[in-house]
Amino acid sequence: MKLLLSLVLWINFAGTPDLASIRKMYSDVAKSEANAKEFTAKLSGVSNNDEKILVAYKAASIVLESKFESIIGSKISRFKEGAKLLEATLKSDPDNIEIRMIRLSIQEDVPGITGYKKNIKEDKKFITAHYAEQNGALKDYLKDFVLQSKSFSEKEKQFVK
């Protein structure tokens, strides 16, 4: 039984995860510790040399998992690790709208005490300006994000409707 469970987990988490499944998981990742851990495990095989969008999701997984750390030092350390990786990824691909959406989703939910809220306006402006240029699947994904986002007012959300 343990062998079967191990095999199923290995198949599920082995190799580079596909972007569609990562996007699907991301919308629910902050809802529970189990979701955060599953998301982190799914991205554990992603290295800094992989596709930048997957690296950005891995960075987000580290930040989100830090939310559930019980030791304050570990919480801060993991948060900084994830935020630093996310910023480095965005710096290497500043025109990637999905990476900006990831950063915005993180920044709108972290406590102000973290000091990691200074790019909200910049990312909103970028998403608004470049939304129409995106392909269908990404456009739908961004639309779902914008419509539930706390950062966009009802009036600002009109560009995706």
N, C-alpha and C positions, 0 to 999 in steps of 0.2 A: 504494500500500500504506500509506504514511504517512497519507494522507488518510482511508482506511478505519479505521485504528487510532485516529486522532484523533476521528473521528466516533463510534466505539464508546465511547471513553472519555468523550466529552462527553455522550452519551446516558446513560451509566451514572452520571455524577457531577453532571449538571445538575439544578437545582431542589432542592427540599427532599426529603431522603430519607424513605422511609416507615419508621415505627417498627418494624415487624416485621422488616425486613431489618437494621436497626441492632441490634436485640436479638440476632438470629442471629449477626451478626458479633462482637458484644461478648464473647461467651463465649470466643472464640479470639484476641482481639486482642493479648493479652500474650505469646502463644506465639512470635511472631517479629517481627522488624523489618518485614518485608514486610506482615504483617497490620496492624501499627500504622500504617504509612504508608497502606495502603489505607483503613483506617477513618478516619484523619484526612482523607484526600482526599474521602471520601464525605460528610464533615461540613463541609467547607470553606465551603460556601455558606450554612451556618447562621449567622444573626446573633443578637445578644443580644435582639432583638425577636421572634424566632421562639418556637414552643412551648417552654416551659421544659424539658420532658424532653429535647428535642433539644439544647438549650443545655447541659444537664448532660452528655449524651453527648459533646458537642464538648469540654467541659472535661476529661472523662475521657480523650479522645483526646490532648489536649495533654499531660496528665500521663504517659500511657502512652508517648507518643512521646519524651518527655524521657529515658526509660529507655535509649534507643538513641543519644542524643547522645554524641559523643566528646569534646567540649570541655566541661570541668567548669562553666565559667561559663554556657554555653548550657544545659547540663543543669539547673542550678539555676534559671536564669531561666525556662525553659519549665515546669518543675515548679511554680514559684510562680505563674506565669500561670494554669496550669490549675487549681490548687488554689483560687486566689482566685476564679476564675470559677465553680467548683463551689460554693463557699461562698456567693457572691452569689446564685446560682440557688436554692440551698436556702433561703436567707433570704427570698427572694421567694415561695417555695412550700414552707413548712416541713412541711406535712402530706402531701407527695407521697412515697409509700412507695418508688417506683422511684428517685427521686433519692437517697433515703437508702440504698437498696441499692447504687447506684453509688458513693456516698461510702464505704460500708462495704467494698465490693470494692477500692477504691483503698487505703484505710487499712490493710486487713489485709495488703496486699502490699508497701507501701513500707517501706524501711529505717527503723528507729527514729531514726536520726540526723536524719531530715527533720523530726521533731517533729509529723508529721501523722498521729497515731494516737489522738488524744484523744476521738473520738466513737464509737468502736467499741461500747461498752456501750450508749450512748444509741440508736444506730441498730439494734442487735440488739433492744433492748427495744421500739422503735417497730415494727419489722417483725413481731415476735412478736405484739404487741398488735393490729395492724391487718391481719394476713394474711387472716383469715377474711372480711373485708369486701370483698375485691378481686374483680374479674370473673374469669372462667375463664382467659383467655389470660394475664393478668398473674399470676394465682395460679400457673399452671403455670411461668411464667418465674421467679417468686420461689422456687418450690419447687426448681427445678433449681439456682438459686444457693445456697440454704440447704444443700442436700444435699452440695454440693461445697465449701462454705465452711470455712475454717480457724477462723473465729471462733465457730462454733456447735459445742458438744460433741455427742456422739451422743445424749445425753439431751435436750438442747435442741432437736435436730432433729425430735423426735417431733411437734411441732405441725403439721408439713407432711405427715406420713405418713397 
